[in-house]
């Protein structure tokens, strides 16, 4: 993997997140907070889970191993969640912009939230994070579509075509 490829994937990740958040902005507060049967609950829980994953992995890549979690209850409104997400996106994109091929292909050590030591190749986990976000954005897109607020296509190829 090289930095040019991972930067492209992370531009896609930001683009897809924005499409989901823009669609979520059309939902009512009640729809945002409503429970659902998806693995992370409703829209708020699912979006918070995506944000949490981006935050915790970036921290691990920067030699910080958080033990706490970002929780849905931290965000009583979509505006608060979106503001926090924009902060994280800036930090994540700055990290991605400063990668070297050497760092991208090297291993890093970290601890999970239970304090257990782990080690992975950086680019493997970075691709995992984008893929993880794709899964949960799909869940959020399904919820939003059911509410009449479809985000439209969020496929990688659509991103490539729209951002040429």
PyMOL commands that set and color helices and strands:
alter all, ss='L'
color gray80, all
select helices_A, chain A and resi 3-24+29-33+43-61+72-74+78-97+101-104+122-146+156-162
alter helices_A, ss='H'
color red, helices_A
select strands_A, chain A and resi 107-111+117-121
alter strands_A, ss='S'
color yellow, strands_A
deselect
rebuild
show_as cartoon
